Amino acid sequence: MTRLTTFAIVSLVALRLLTGWHFYNEGVKKLEPGFSSAGFLRAARGPLAPLFHSMVQGPYGAYDIFSEPHELGVRPADDPKPTDAWFQNIQAGWTKGLERLRIGGEAGEQLAALRDSHLEQVKRYLKEEELTKSIDEIQHEAWRLEQMKDEAGASPAPFQRDLIAEKESEVWGLMQPWVKTFEGLEADYIEEASALANEAGLGATKAKAALAEPTTLGRVDKIVTWTVLICGVCLFLGFATRIAAVVAAGFLFSLVMMQPPWAGVEIKEFFFWAIEIAAFLVIAALGAGRWAGLDGLLFAGRNTGAGAASSAAAKPAA
C-alpha cells in the first residue's frame, strides 16, 4: 500500500472532520419539530420526479384527492365531492388510530366520543364555502398543468420545463393553507386523546405515536434524519468510516437525482453536492478513520498483528 505523507494525512483528517461536522449539524436540525422533506420531494424534477412526488400524499391522501384535474365549471353533476372522499379517509384513519391504542372500557368510550366530537369540527370546516372555492381553483390549476404537460410532450423544451415546474409549485402552494388548518385541528384532537390515554395507563408519547397517521413521508423523514445524523457522528469520530462515507455519498446522490442539473435545476446546488460526494469517496477509498479516528484504535492490533506475520514470513530460514 502506498504510504501517505504527513501533509496528505492531515488534509484527509481535516476533510473527514469537516464533512462529518457538516452532516452532524444537518442531522441535528432535522431533529427539531416541524422538519419535513415534503417541500423538497415535491420540488423534485427529472425522470424520477413521479416517484419522489408519490412519497408526499398529504394528510390522509389530501394532495392526491384535491389535485385531481377538473376544468372550472365543467364538473359532472354526479361527480362526488372531494371533501367527502377526504373526510372518509380522515374518519377511517382516526378510527384505526384508536384501534392501535387498544384501550377498552370506559376510557375507550371516552376516546371514541372525543374522536366523534373532533370529526364534527372537521366536517364543519370542510363545508365552508371558501374552502370549496379554493378546491375548485386548485383542481382547475391542476387541469391547466395537465394541459401544459400534454402540449410539451415527452421531450419538453427548457422553457416548458420551467413553466411546468412553476405550475406544479403553484398547485402545491394553493393546498398549503387549508392543509395547515386541518393539521391544527388534528393536533388538538391527538393532544386531548393522548391525555386521556395517559390517564388510562398508556404513556402520552406512545399514544401520540399510535394516533398519528403512518405515512410514507413520515418514514422518509426518519430515514433522512437518522442517516444524516449517524453518518455525521461516525465520520467525525472516524468510526466505521468507509461505510459511513459510502452511505453519505449515496444520500447526496439521491439529492442529485431529485434535482438533476439536466432538468433545468440551478447548477450551484449540484456543484455543492458533487464536491461533497467526491470528498466522501476519497474518505472511503483511503479509510480516513485510520488516522485520528476510532478505526485506527480499534484495528491497530489487527493491523500490527498482520504486519508482524508478514515480516516473519519474509524472514529467511536459518
C-alpha positions as a Markdown table, in Angstrom:
| # | Residue | x | y | z |
|---|---|---|---|---|
| 1 | Met | 0.0 | 0.0 | 0.0 |
| 2 | Thr | 1.3 | 3.5 | -0.9 |
| 3 | Arg | 2.3 | 5.4 | 2.2 |
| 4 | Leu | 0.8 | 8.9 | 2.6 |
| 5 | Thr | 2.8 | 12.0 | 3.5 |
| 6 | Thr | 2.1 | 13.7 | 6.8 |
| 7 | Phe | 0.5 | 16.6 | 4.9 |
| 8 | Ala | -1.8 | 14.2 | 3.0 |
| 9 | Ile | -2.8 | 12.6 | 6.2 |
| 10 | Val | -3.6 | 15.9 | 8.0 |
| 11 | Ser | -5.6 | 17.0 | 4.9 |
| 12 | Leu | -7.5 | 13.8 | 4.9 |
| 13 | Val | -8.3 | 14.0 | 8.6 |
| 14 | Ala | -9.4 | 17.6 | 8.2 |
| 15 | Leu | -11.7 | 16.6 | 5.3 |
| 16 | Arg | -13.3 | 13.8 | 7.4 |
| 17 | Leu | -13.9 | 16.1 | 10.3 |
| 18 | Leu | -15.4 | 18.9 | 8.3 |
| 19 | Thr | -17.7 | 16.7 | 6.3 |
| 20 | Gly | -18.7 | 14.8 | 9.4 |
| 21 | Trp | -19.4 | 18.0 | 11.3 |
| 22 | His | -21.5 | 19.3 | 8.4 |
| 23 | Phe | -23.6 | 16.1 | 8.3 |
| 24 | Tyr | -24.0 | 16.1 | 12.1 |
| 25 | Asn | -25.2 | 19.7 | 12.1 |
| 26 | Glu | -27.7 | 19.0 | 9.4 |
| 27 | Gly | -29.0 | 15.9 | 11.2 |
| 28 | Val | -29.5 | 17.9 | 14.5 |
| 29 | Lys | -31.5 | 20.5 | 12.5 |
| 30 | Lys | -33.8 | 17.7 | 11.3 |
| 31 | Leu | -34.5 | 16.6 | 14.9 |
| 32 | Glu | -36.3 | 19.8 | 15.5 |
| 33 | Pro | -40.1 | 19.7 | 15.5 |
| 34 | Gly | -41.7 | 20.7 | 12.2 |
| 35 | Phe | -39.0 | 19.2 | 9.9 |
| 36 | Ser | -40.4 | 17.7 | 6.8 |
| 37 | Ser | -39.0 | 16.5 | 3.5 |
| 38 | Ala | -42.3 | 17.3 | 1.8 |
| 39 | Gly | -41.2 | 20.5 | 0.1 |
| 40 | Phe | -38.0 | 19.0 | -1.3 |
| 41 | Leu | -39.7 | 15.9 | -2.5 |
| 42 | Arg | -42.5 | 17.8 | -4.2 |
| 43 | Ala | -39.9 | 20.0 | -5.9 |
| 44 | Ala | -38.2 | 17.0 | -7.5 |
| 45 | Arg | -37.6 | 17.1 | -11.2 |
| 46 | Gly | -36.3 | 14.8 | -13.8 |
| 47 | Pro | -37.2 | 11.2 | -14.7 |
| 48 | Leu | -37.6 | 10.1 | -11.1 |
| 49 | Ala | -39.8 | 13.0 | -10.1 |
| 50 | Pro | -43.1 | 11.0 | -10.1 |
| 51 | Leu | -41.5 | 8.5 | -7.6 |
| 52 | Phe | -40.5 | 11.3 | -5.2 |
| 53 | His | -43.8 | 13.1 | -5.6 |
| 54 | Ser | -45.7 | 9.9 | -4.7 |
| 55 | Met | -44.0 | 9.9 | -1.3 |
| 56 | Val | -45.9 | 13.1 | -0.4 |
| 57 | Gln | -49.6 | 12.3 | -0.4 |
| 58 | Gly | -50.6 | 14.9 | 2.2 |
| 59 | Pro | -52.6 | 14.0 | 5.4 |
| 60 | Tyr | -55.0 | 11.1 | 4.6 |
| 61 | Gly | -54.3 | 11.4 | 0.8 |
| 62 | Ala | -55.3 | 15.1 | 0.6 |
| 63 | Tyr | -52.9 | 16.0 | -2.2 |
| 64 | Asp | -53.9 | 13.1 | -4.4 |
| 65 | Ile | -57.6 | 13.9 | -3.9 |
| 66 | Phe | -57.5 | 17.7 | -4.3 |
| 67 | Ser | -55.1 | 17.8 | -7.2 |
| 68 | Glu | -57.3 | 15.7 | -9.4 |
| 69 | Pro | -57.6 | 17.8 | -12.6 |
| 70 | His | -61.0 | 19.4 | -13.3 |
| 71 | Glu | -61.8 | 22.3 | -15.6 |
| 72 | Leu | -63.6 | 25.0 | -13.8 |
| 73 | Gly | -67.3 | 24.9 | -14.3 |
| 74 | Val | -67.5 | 21.6 | -16.1 |
| 75 | Arg | -67.5 | 19.1 | -13.2 |
| 76 | Pro | -70.2 | 16.4 | -13.8 |
| 77 | Ala | -73.3 | 16.7 | -11.6 |
| 78 | Asp | -72.8 | 13.2 | -10.3 |
| 79 | Asp | -69.1 | 13.6 | -9.5 |
| 80 | Pro | -68.5 | 13.0 | -5.8 |
| 81 | Lys | -67.3 | 16.0 | -3.7 |
| 82 | Pro | -63.5 | 15.7 | -3.0 |
| 83 | Thr | -64.2 | 16.9 | 0.6 |
| 84 | Asp | -66.5 | 13.9 | 1.1 |
| 85 | Ala | -63.7 | 11.5 | 0.0 |
| 86 | Trp | -61.2 | 13.2 | 2.2 |
| 87 | Phe | -63.5 | 13.2 | 5.2 |
| 88 | Gln | -64.0 | 9.4 | 4.8 |
| 89 | Asn | -60.2 | 9.0 | 4.8 |
| 90 | Ile | -59.8 | 11.1 | 7.9 |
| 91 | Gln | -62.6 | 9.2 | 9.7 |
| 92 | Ala | -61.1 | 5.8 | 8.8 |
| 93 | Gly | -57.6 | 7.0 | 9.8 |
| 94 | Trp | -58.7 | 8.3 | 13.2 |
| 95 | Thr | -60.6 | 5.1 | 13.9 |
| 96 | Lys | -57.6 | 3.0 | 13.1 |
| 97 | Gly | -55.6 | 5.2 | 15.4 |
| 98 | Leu | -57.9 | 4.3 | 18.3 |
| 99 | Glu | -57.7 | 0.6 | 17.4 |
| 100 | Arg | -53.9 | 0.9 | 17.7 |
| 101 | Leu | -54.2 | 2.2 | 21.2 |
| 102 | Arg | -56.1 | -1.0 | 22.3 |
| 103 | Ile | -57.9 | 0.8 | 25.2 |
| 104 | Gly | -61.3 | -0.6 | 26.0 |
| 105 | Gly | -63.9 | 0.0 | 28.7 |
| 106 | Glu | -64.9 | 3.5 | 29.9 |
| 107 | Ala | -61.7 | 5.1 | 28.7 |
| 108 | Gly | -62.2 | 3.6 | 25.2 |
| 109 | Glu | -65.7 | 5.0 | 25.1 |
| 110 | Gln | -64.4 | 8.4 | 26.1 |
| 111 | Leu | -61.8 | 8.3 | 23.4 |
| 112 | Ala | -64.4 | 7.3 | 20.8 |
| 113 | Ala | -66.7 | 10.2 | 21.9 |
| 114 | Leu | -63.7 | 12.6 | 21.7 |
| 115 | Arg | -62.9 | 11.4 | 18.2 |
| 116 | Asp | -66.6 | 11.9 | 17.0 |
| 117 | Ser | -66.6 | 15.4 | 18.5 |
| 118 | His | -63.4 | 16.4 | 16.7 |
| 119 | Leu | -64.7 | 14.8 | 13.5 |
| 120 | Glu | -67.7 | 17.1 | 13.7 |
| 121 | Gln | -65.3 | 20.1 | 13.8 |
| 122 | Val | -63.5 | 18.8 | 10.7 |
| 123 | Lys | -66.8 | 18.2 | 8.9 |
| 124 | Arg | -67.9 | 21.8 | 9.6 |
| 125 | Tyr | -64.6 | 23.1 | 8.3 |
| 126 | Leu | -64.9 | 21.1 | 5.1 |
| 127 | Lys | -68.3 | 22.6 | 4.4 |
| 128 | Glu | -67.0 | 26.2 | 4.5 |
| 129 | Glu | -67.7 | 28.0 | 1.2 |
| 130 | Glu | -64.2 | 29.5 | 1.0 |
| 131 | Leu | -62.7 | 26.0 | 1.1 |
| 132 | Thr | -65.0 | 24.8 | -1.7 |
| 133 | Lys | -63.9 | 27.7 | -3.9 |
| 134 | Ser | -60.3 | 27.1 | -3.0 |
| 135 | Ile | -60.5 | 23.4 | -4.0 |
| 136 | Asp | -62.2 | 24.3 | -7.3 |
| 137 | Glu | -59.4 | 26.6 | -8.1 |
| 138 | Ile | -56.8 | 24.0 | -7.2 |
| 139 | Gln | -58.3 | 21.4 | -9.4 |
| 140 | His | -58.7 | 23.9 | -12.2 |
| 141 | Glu | -54.9 | 24.8 | -12.0 |
| 142 | Ala | -54.2 | 21.0 | -11.9 |
| 143 | Trp | -56.2 | 20.7 | -15.1 |
| 144 | Arg | -54.2 | 23.5 | -16.7 |
| 145 | Leu | -51.0 | 21.7 | -15.5 |
| 146 | Glu | -52.1 | 18.6 | -17.4 |
| 147 | Gln | -52.8 | 20.6 | -20.5 |
| 148 | Met | -49.3 | 22.1 | -20.3 |
| 149 | Lys | -47.7 | 18.6 | -19.9 |
| 150 | Asp | -49.7 | 17.3 | -22.9 |
| 151 | Glu | -48.6 | 20.3 | -25.1 |
| 152 | Ala | -45.0 | 19.8 | -24.0 |
| 153 | Gly | -45.0 | 16.1 | -24.9 |
| 154 | Ala | -42.4 | 13.6 | -23.9 |
| 155 | Ser | -39.4 | 15.9 | -24.5 |
| 156 | Pro | -40.4 | 19.4 | -23.3 |
| 157 | Ala | -38.2 | 22.4 | -24.2 |
| 158 | Pro | -36.3 | 24.0 | -21.3 |
| 159 | Phe | -38.8 | 26.9 | -21.1 |
| 160 | Gln | -41.7 | 24.4 | -21.0 |
| 161 | Arg | -40.0 | 22.5 | -18.2 |
| 162 | Asp | -39.7 | 25.7 | -16.2 |
| 163 | Leu | -43.3 | 26.6 | -16.8 |
| 164 | Ile | -44.5 | 23.1 | -15.7 |
| 165 | Ala | -42.3 | 23.3 | -12.6 |
| 166 | Glu | -43.7 | 26.7 | -11.7 |
| 167 | Lys | -47.3 | 25.5 | -12.2 |
| 168 | Glu | -46.6 | 22.4 | -10.0 |
| 169 | Ser | -45.2 | 24.7 | -7.3 |
| 170 | Glu | -48.3 | 26.9 | -7.6 |
| 171 | Val | -50.7 | 24.0 | -7.2 |
| 172 | Trp | -48.7 | 22.7 | -4.2 |
| 173 | Gly | -48.7 | 26.2 | -2.7 |
| 174 | Leu | -52.5 | 26.6 | -3.1 |
| 175 | Met | -53.1 | 23.5 | -0.9 |
| 176 | Gln | -50.9 | 24.5 | 2.0 |
| 177 | Pro | -53.2 | 27.0 | 3.9 |
| 178 | Trp | -56.2 | 24.6 | 4.3 |
| 179 | Val | -53.9 | 21.6 | 4.9 |
| 180 | Lys | -52.2 | 23.5 | 7.7 |
| 181 | Thr | -55.7 | 24.4 | 9.2 |
| 182 | Phe | -56.6 | 20.7 | 9.2 |
| 183 | Glu | -53.3 | 19.7 | 10.7 |
| 184 | Gly | -54.0 | 22.1 | 13.6 |
| 185 | Leu | -57.4 | 20.5 | 14.1 |
| 186 | Glu | -55.8 | 17.1 | 14.2 |
| 187 | Ala | -53.1 | 18.2 | 16.5 |
| 188 | Asp | -55.7 | 19.4 | 19.0 |
| 189 | Tyr | -57.5 | 16.0 | 18.8 |
| 190 | Ile | -54.3 | 14.0 | 19.2 |
| 191 | Glu | -53.3 | 16.1 | 22.2 |
| 192 | Glu | -56.6 | 15.6 | 24.0 |
| 193 | Ala | -56.8 | 11.9 | 23.1 |
| 194 | Ser | -53.2 | 11.2 | 24.3 |
| 195 | Ala | -54.0 | 12.9 | 27.6 |
| 196 | Leu | -57.0 | 10.6 | 28.1 |
| 197 | Ala | -54.9 | 7.6 | 27.1 |
| 198 | Asn | -52.2 | 8.7 | 29.5 |
| 199 | Glu | -54.8 | 8.7 | 32.3 |
| 200 | Ala | -55.8 | 5.1 | 31.3 |
| 201 | Gly | -52.2 | 4.0 | 31.8 |
| 202 | Leu | -50.7 | 4.3 | 28.4 |
| 203 | Gly | -47.9 | 6.8 | 28.1 |
| 204 | Ala | -48.7 | 10.1 | 26.3 |
| 205 | Thr | -45.7 | 9.7 | 23.9 |
| 206 | Lys | -46.7 | 6.2 | 23.0 |
| 207 | Ala | -50.3 | 7.3 | 22.5 |
| 208 | Lys | -49.4 | 10.1 | 20.2 |
| 209 | Ala | -47.3 | 7.7 | 18.0 |
| 210 | Ala | -50.3 | 5.3 | 17.8 |
| 211 | Leu | -52.8 | 8.1 | 16.9 |
| 212 | Ala | -50.6 | 9.7 | 14.3 |
| 213 | Glu | -51.2 | 8.7 | 10.7 |
| 214 | Pro | -48.4 | 6.3 | 9.5 |
| 215 | Thr | -47.2 | 7.8 | 6.2 |
| 216 | Thr | -44.5 | 7.2 | 3.6 |
| 217 | Leu | -43.4 | 10.8 | 4.2 |
| 218 | Gly | -43.0 | 10.1 | 8.0 |
| 219 | Arg | -40.8 | 7.1 | 7.3 |
| 220 | Val | -38.8 | 9.1 | 4.8 |
| 221 | Asp | -38.2 | 11.9 | 7.3 |
| 222 | Lys | -37.0 | 9.4 | 9.9 |
| 223 | Ile | -34.7 | 7.7 | 7.5 |
| 224 | Val | -33.2 | 11.0 | 6.3 |
| 225 | Thr | -32.8 | 12.4 | 9.8 |
| 226 | Trp | -31.0 | 9.3 | 11.2 |
| 227 | Thr | -29.0 | 8.6 | 8.1 |
| 228 | Val | -27.5 | 12.2 | 8.1 |
| 229 | Leu | -27.0 | 12.3 | 11.8 |
| 230 | Ile | -25.4 | 8.8 | 12.2 |
| 231 | Cys | -23.2 | 9.3 | 9.2 |
| 232 | Gly | -22.0 | 12.7 | 10.6 |
| 233 | Val | -21.2 | 11.2 | 14.0 |
| 234 | Cys | -19.4 | 8.2 | 12.5 |
| 235 | Leu | -17.3 | 10.4 | 10.2 |
| 236 | Phe | -16.4 | 12.9 | 12.9 |
| 237 | Leu | -15.3 | 10.1 | 15.2 |
| 238 | Gly | -13.7 | 8.1 | 12.5 |
| 239 | Phe | -15.8 | 5.0 | 13.3 |
| 240 | Ala | -16.9 | 2.6 | 10.5 |
| 241 | Thr | -15.6 | 5.4 | 8.3 |
| 242 | Arg | -15.7 | 3.6 | 5.0 |
| 243 | Ile | -19.3 | 2.5 | 5.4 |
| 244 | Ala | -20.4 | 6.0 | 6.7 |
| 245 | Ala | -18.7 | 7.7 | 3.8 |
| 246 | Val | -20.3 | 5.5 | 1.2 |
| 247 | Val | -23.8 | 5.9 | 2.7 |
| 248 | Ala | -23.3 | 9.7 | 2.9 |
| 249 | Ala | -22.3 | 9.8 | -0.7 |
| 250 | Gly | -25.3 | 7.7 | -1.7 |
| 251 | Phe | -27.6 | 10.0 | 0.2 |
| 252 | Leu | -26.2 | 13.1 | -1.6 |
| 253 | Phe | -26.5 | 11.2 | -4.9 |
| 254 | Ser | -30.2 | 10.7 | -4.2 |
| 255 | Leu | -30.5 | 14.5 | -3.9 |
| 256 | Val | -28.8 | 14.9 | -7.3 |
| 257 | Met | -31.5 | 12.5 | -8.7 |
| 258 | Met | -34.2 | 14.8 | -7.2 |
| 259 | Gln | -32.7 | 17.9 | -8.6 |
| 260 | Pro | -30.6 | 16.9 | -11.7 |
| 261 | Pro | -28.8 | 19.8 | -13.5 |
| 262 | Trp | -30.0 | 18.5 | -16.8 |
| 263 | Ala | -33.6 | 19.1 | -15.7 |
| 264 | Gly | -33.1 | 22.8 | -15.5 |
| 265 | Val | -32.3 | 23.0 | -11.8 |
| 266 | Glu | -29.9 | 25.7 | -10.5 |
| 267 | Ile | -26.4 | 24.4 | -11.1 |
| 268 | Lys | -25.0 | 25.8 | -7.9 |
| 269 | Glu | -26.6 | 23.1 | -5.7 |
| 270 | Phe | -25.3 | 20.3 | -7.9 |
| 271 | Phe | -21.7 | 21.5 | -7.5 |
| 272 | Phe | -22.1 | 21.6 | -3.7 |
| 273 | Trp | -23.4 | 18.0 | -3.7 |
| 274 | Ala | -20.9 | 16.8 | -6.3 |
| 275 | Ile | -17.9 | 18.2 | -4.4 |
| 276 | Glu | -19.0 | 16.5 | -1.2 |
| 277 | Ile | -19.8 | 13.3 | -2.9 |
| 278 | Ala | -16.2 | 13.3 | -4.3 |
| 279 | Ala | -14.9 | 14.0 | -0.8 |
| 280 | Phe | -16.8 | 11.1 | 0.7 |
| 281 | Leu | -15.5 | 8.7 | -2.0 |
| 282 | Val | -11.9 | 9.8 | -1.2 |
| 283 | Ile | -12.5 | 9.3 | 2.5 |
| 284 | Ala | -14.0 | 5.8 | 1.8 |
| 285 | Ala | -11.2 | 4.8 | -0.6 |
| 286 | Leu | -8.4 | 5.7 | 1.8 |
| 287 | Gly | -10.1 | 4.6 | 5.0 |
| 288 | Ala | -9.6 | 8.0 | 6.7 |
| 289 | Gly | -10.7 | 6.7 | 10.1 |
| 290 | Arg | -7.3 | 5.1 | 10.5 |
| 291 | Trp | -5.8 | 8.4 | 11.4 |
| 292 | Ala | -7.0 | 10.3 | 14.4 |
| 293 | Gly | -10.1 | 8.2 | 14.4 |
| 294 | Leu | -11.6 | 5.2 | 16.3 |
| 295 | Asp | -11.0 | 2.9 | 13.4 |
| 296 | Gly | -7.2 | 3.4 | 14.0 |
| 297 | Leu | -7.6 | 2.4 | 17.6 |
| 298 | Leu | -10.0 | -0.5 | 17.1 |
| 299 | Phe | -8.0 | -2.1 | 14.3 |
| 300 | Ala | -4.5 | -1.1 | 15.4 |
| 301 | Gly | -3.9 | -4.5 | 17.0 |
| 302 | Arg | -5.2 | -6.4 | 13.9 |
| 303 | Asn | -3.0 | -4.3 | 11.6 |
| 304 | Thr | 0.0 | -4.8 | 13.9 |
| 305 | Gly | -0.5 | -8.5 | 14.0 |
| 306 | Ala | -0.9 | -8.7 | 10.3 |
| 307 | Gly | 2.3 | -6.7 | 9.8 |
| 308 | Ala | 4.3 | -8.9 | 12.2 |
| 309 | Ala | 3.1 | -12.0 | 10.5 |
| 310 | Ser | 4.1 | -10.6 | 7.1 |
| 311 | Ser | 7.6 | -9.7 | 8.5 |
| 312 | Ala | 8.0 | -13.2 | 10.0 |
| 313 | Ala | 7.0 | -14.8 | 6.7 |
| 314 | Ala | 9.5 | -12.7 | 4.8 |
| 315 | Lys | 12.5 | -13.7 | 7.1 |
| 316 | Pro | 14.7 | -16.3 | 5.6 |
| 317 | Ala | 15.0 | -19.6 | 7.4 |
| 318 | Ala | 18.2 | -20.0 | 9.5 |
